[in-house]
Amino acid sequence: MSRISTLYLLAYNSFQAIGWTISLTKILYNLLVTASIKGTYASAASLICFLQCAAFLEVIHGAIGIVPSGVLLPLMQWGGRTHFVLAIVRKLDELQELPSVFITFLAWSMGEVIRYSHYAFGCLGNCPSWMTYLRYTAFIVLYPLGVGPGEIWAMYQALPVIKEKNLYADSFSSLPFSYYDFLKVVLIVYPFLWFKLYLHMFKQRRTKLYKRHDKKRA
């Protein structure tokens, strides 16, 4: 990797790490001050939406080859999360104070602080072993937490509201199905797509942690 690419990735990952740290701080501060999950969306949603949109750059990074992630997996993750936060939660006030949204935002923020910090340290060529272990261990809990009682539950809760409001009726008017029907299909396939990403992370975990362990033994 060229020096310019390394410096760019260091800047990008540092920016995301700082952004998600601010998001996590806002969520926890609101929780401590109000002793309630209400206000979580108002305190952190704008920043989370921005950071999530900016993460499309990771699809481009994979496409042009400056990172080895490829295109498909980053695109799946980006598409799923962006659809969730922009097309559903941001559009429906009825969802924004629900526990499922709080759980999603909390799990995302914790996971991304760890992930981007690990990437930033990697760009410096001196990632602490504890950070690598945390990166490839914390996801075991945070990913299912964010997806199950978080994203999937929130989308399920959104269904009756979407049906009542006939959300995106104009956009789907020329199609033989509604957005409500589309979201029901998404809910069916979402666990399978997520599980593919989850298994990929376990594969990475074996590679990264055992590789480090073997180096220490050598």
Secondary structure, DSSP 8 states (H G I E B T S, - for coil): --HHHHHHHHHHHHHHHHHHHHHHHHHHHHHHHHSSSTTHHHHHHHHHHHHHHHTTHHHHHHHHTSSTT-SHHHHHHHHHHHIIIIIIITT-GGGTTSHHHHHHHHHHHHHHHHHHHHHHHHHHT---HHHHHHHHHHHHHHHHHHIIIIIIHHHHHHHHHHHHHTTTTTTTTTSSS-HHHHHHHHHHHHHHHHHHHHHHHHHHHHHHHHHHHHHHH-
